[in-house]
Amino acid sequence: MKKMIDFGLIEPMIKEQGYSQLSANELKERIFNKTVRGEYFIGRIFVTYIDNKGNMEGVNDLGSHHFGKNIIDMDNDTLTTQWDSGWDNWTGRAYDVDGEIKFFDTSTLVWRTTFKFFENGKKKLKV
């Protein structure tokens, strides 16, 4: 039976429920050179391609198209997302939750973004 998770819990409690934080290396392996489909914390949908250096190109369900960079801090196991314009920049830790990656924002202490589906290489960026 699949565990249900209450994402209103504080971060240490998520670990108590058996979900593990991804290391920087695990995160890099899971998202670099992939087309990622996901959801923002506000319910918006997006598709982003992340190359093997962390450069991003993304579109969302409102028609926005932006470029940016994912920076993985190998010492602190965090991801910083920096967009060239328009979208939010943030830093967080990644958790594997039943095959999805959920990001916990280390500044605001709230759940941020979920990466739901992963495809190898660059695919058409269409929501």
Long-range contacts (C-beta under 8 A, 24 or more apart in sequence): 2-98, 3-98, 5-97, 7-102, 7-111, 10-109, 11-93, 11-104, 11-109, 14-95, 14-104, 19-95, 19-96, 19-97, 20-95, 20-96, 21-77, 21-93, 21-94, 21-95, 22-77, 22-93, 22-94, 22-95, 22-96, 22-101, 23-77, 24-72, 24-73, 24-74, 24-75, 24-76, 24-77, 24-78, 25-74, 27-72, 27-77, 27-79, 27-94, 27-101, 28-72, 30-101, 30-115, 30-118, 31-70, 31-101, 31-115, 31-118, 33-120, 33-121, 34-118, 34-119, 34-120, 34-121, 35-118, 35-119, 35-120, 35-121, 35-122, 35-123, 35-125, 36-115, 36-117, 36-118, 37-115, 37-116, 37-117, 37-118, 37-119, 38-113, 38-114, 38-115, 38-116, 38-117, 39-113, 39-114, 39-116, 40-112, 40-113, 41-110, 41-111, 41-112, 41-113, 45-127, 46-127, 47-123, 47-125, 47-126, 47-127, 48-125, 49-122, 49-123, 49-125, 51-122, 56-81, 56-83, 57-125, 58-87, 58-125, 59-125, 59-126, 59-127, 60-127, 61-127, 65-125, 78-106, 79-103, 81-113
